[in-house]
Amino acid sequence: MKSIRLLPVVVFASLALLAFKTIGLVTSGSYVLTGTSSAVAAGGGAAEPAPGETLTIPPEPTLEDKAPTLSDGAPTMPLAAPAAAGGHGEGAPAPATEGEHGAEPAAAEAPPAVDAVATGAPDMTAEAPAAQPEGQQIGETERTILNRLAERRSELNGIEGELATRQQLVEAAERKLAERTAALEAIEARINGLVDQQKSIDEAQFKSLVSMYENMKPADAAKIFDALDIDVLLRVAKAINPRKMAPIMAKMNPTVAQVLTVKLAAVNPVTQPTTMASTDLNAELPQIVGQ
């Protein structure tokens, strides 16, 4: 017994379905094999079509509008049949069908239309109220906040103006201070120049005095040195060449020569603290012991 393969059957069914769908799209659904259905009026029953009357079916399906609409329930007057042209008789009234007989009781049973104004219902066609201007929509709270912000802005503007004025005053004071500083620096430079100039003059005069004592005879210079103040004598003795100072000291008074020797041998008070500090620093440093 041969087994039936499902794959060819499924492929054949798919192709057949695709062919029917293609024919339906091309012929707008005219391939349906069911009979045509007759339209039935509401309340008229299943009325048979008149002999000789043909029913037409639209070639394309139509979409129904299911949106809700407002029905007009006001009674309407039937239109009279128009008279025959030229006044020759009256037209024969059309025979009433079963659908029309069924529709007349339905129209009689329909309630009369009720006026929307009388019932108090809102009129859907009434115009919407005009929107208020933007300024009127601001509440009291927002208006208060805006007023406070405006006041705060005014205060900040005032503070900014005061700060600008103070900044200008500070800048003016800084300019004046800079000018005074420049003037003082100029005066200081001038004074320093004069001091240096006077110092140079004094040094030149002192050198000339030392040269004069160096060129004198030792005995004459010794007599003058015996009568000089010890500080002046010390300064002159330091400036004179030691080779020329030795004969002068030999001719001087022994007491004066002894005092001068002590002064010359004394430690300079300016260099003494530095020397002592260096000694203390060396004592505090750790000693490196060699291997």
Secondary structure, DSSP 4 states (H G I P E B T S, - for coil): -PPPPHHHHHHHHHHHHHHHHHHHHHHTTTT--SPPPPP--TTS-SPPPPTT------SS----------------PPPPPPPPGGG-S-PPPPPPPHHHHHHHHHHHHSPPP--HHHHTPPPTTSPPPPPPPTGGG--HHHHHHHHHHHHHHHHHHHHHHHHHHHHHHHHHHHHHHHHHHHHHHHHHHHHHHHHHHHHHHHHHHHHHHHHHHHHS-HHHHHHHHHHS-HHHHHHHHHHS-HHHHHHHHHHS-HHHHHHHHHHHHSPPTTHHHHHHHHHHHHHHSPPPPP-
